[in-house]
Amino acid sequence: MEACPISLGCDPTHSHLEGCFSLPACRNIKDQFKHANLLIPKQTFTGDPNQAHWISDFHHIAPYAKIDRHQNKLLLHTRRDMVKTQSGGGFGATISSTRWSKYGTFTTKFRSGATGPGIVTAFLLSNPALGEEISFELTGRDPKRVITNYYRRIRPAESLEESVQHHLGGGNKGAHHHTTVSKLESHEESHELKRDSTTNDLVYKIEWTDKMIRWSVDGKTLRTVLAKDVNNNILGGLPGNPMQLQLTVWDAGHAIETRAWAGGKTDYGPDNLDEYVTTVHSIEMACFDSKEGNKPWPGPHASKRLKKAQALEAERAKRYRKMNKGKKGTGVDGKYHEQAYHGYDGHGEDFFSRMMRYFEMAILSLIKWTFVLLSLVCGAAYFTQPKTAAVPSTTRSSPGSQKNLGL
């Protein structure tokens, strides 16, 4: 985590023991976004799931995920910002749950912001470390179609025949050897919707167990994948690792690799001021086993270690206050600001990124003034160099004189 000296979901036997904690388990929730504190920037998240239900993953770059208290809606924006996205593409927003789920039912009601080519709105379960996911995706290609997909990390066999032999228990010894190389397999399908996803609020539901995955929209089942049909080395099986619940909107029309899939190049208007907004009414998580999530995190055995990590954090904060007392970014009269210490300045740019930007500007300025100085030195040398005046001849050469000189 960026905000504190702890890691979530790590293996204590291969990590720093004092800072290694279990993933916060799933807890039943239903959010209708009546409270702004349900969502916090990722940079201020300490790892404790009781801080908030959701984190804004890229808030330090572009604060485009916001809870509108007047509408009681979560708004996810995509805009083109040439400062934040030097490539020229748009920048979107992603929110992720602070708790991790292994099986359950996940439901959301939203109006897609994919109102033009290139924009993608997605509701998904994701394990970023492994790349596995279960998702709904709506693209600007057609607002009356939705894509269902799941990614599963598998160990590919050397050949299809070897895969079949391994699954059936046959073949030679080599066929039973598990390779350490793995890859992600996509299983994408497209479905027609009864209503336009950009002008209507639709209900999307993912049901995930160890036996199946089911996708449905407005109560109608679109697709069901059974584990018994895919549990082999050819199809890879179903995702079975803990995942975060996410909602995201992003610009897929800028990159050539995803442009055609998303419906074409994204249009932000003649002045690059147009934006795309996904409006989320609610999100619900119904855990497969809620008992684990109802237990206090991080548990009795890890509580002492957590208190120690928090004490170290408090000590660092104290040193920071002392070192930066009265300076800009630490608050009035040197009062400590949590966000300032953790690197988030509240204006879409973290402290360390800002320092790096200032450093780059200083280097560029130094190079520029070096060239200016060299130009001045060379110019001064040129203008102060003594000039040799041409002495006019008092006699004219006769035509014969050039001949006498051999010319």
Stockholm file with secondary structure:
# STOCKHOLM 1.0

chainA/1-407         MEACPISLGCDPTHSHLEGCFSLPACRNIKDQFKHANLLIPKQTFTGDPNQAHWISDFHHIAPYAKIDRHQNKLLLHTRRDMVKTQSGGGFGATISSTRWSKYGTFTTKFRSGATGPGIVTAFLLSNPALGEEISFELTGRDPKRVITNYYRRIRPAESLEESVQHHLGGGNKGAHHHTTVSKLESHEESHELKRDSTTNDLVYKIEWTDKMIRWSVDGKTLRTVLAKDVNNNILGGLPGNPMQLQLTVWDAGHAIETRAWAGGKTDYGPDNLDEYVTTVHSIEMACFDSKEGNKPWPGPHASKRLKKAQALEAERAKRYRKMNKGKKGTGVDGKYHEQAYHGYDGHGEDFFSRMMRYFEMAILSLIKWTFVLLSLVCGAAYFTQPKTAAVPSTTRSSPGSQKNLGL
#=GR chainA/1-407 SS CCSSSCEESCCGGGSCGGGEECCCBCCCEEECCCCGGGEEEGGGCCSCTTSCSEEETTTTTCCCEEEETTTTEEEEEEEECTTTCTTSCEECEEEEEEEEESSEEEEEEEECCCCSTTEEEEEEEEETTTTEEEEEEEETTCTTEEEEEEEEEECCCSSHHHHHHHHHTCSCGGGGCCCSCCEEEECCEEEECSSCTTTSCEEEEEEECSSEEEEEETTEEEEEEEHHHHCSTTTCCCCCSCEEEEEEEEECSSSHHHHTTTTSCCCCTTTTCCCEEEEEEEEEEEESCCHHHHSCSSCHHHHHHHHHHHHHHHHHHHHHHHHTTTSTTSCGGGCCCHHHHTTBCSSSCBHHHHHHHHHHHHHHHHHHHHHHHHHHHHHHHHHHSCCCCCCCCSSCCCHHHHHHTTC
#=GC SS_cons         CCSSSCEESCCGGGSCGGGEECCCBCCCEEECCCCGGGEEEGGGCCSCTTSCSEEETTTTTCCCEEEETTTTEEEEEEEECTTTCTTSCEECEEEEEEEEESSEEEEEEEECCCCSTTEEEEEEEEETTTTEEEEEEEETTCTTEEEEEEEEEECCCSSHHHHHHHHHTCSCGGGGCCCSCCEEEECCEEEECSSCTTTSCEEEEEEECSSEEEEEETTEEEEEEEHHHHCSTTTCCCCCSCEEEEEEEEECSSSHHHHTTTTSCCCCTTTTCCCEEEEEEEEEEEESCCHHHHSCSSCHHHHHHHHHHHHHHHHHHHHHHHHTTTSTTSCGGGCCCHHHHTTBCSSSCBHHHHHHHHHHHHHHHHHHHHHHHHHHHHHHHHHHSCCCCCCCCSSCCCHHHHHHTTC
//
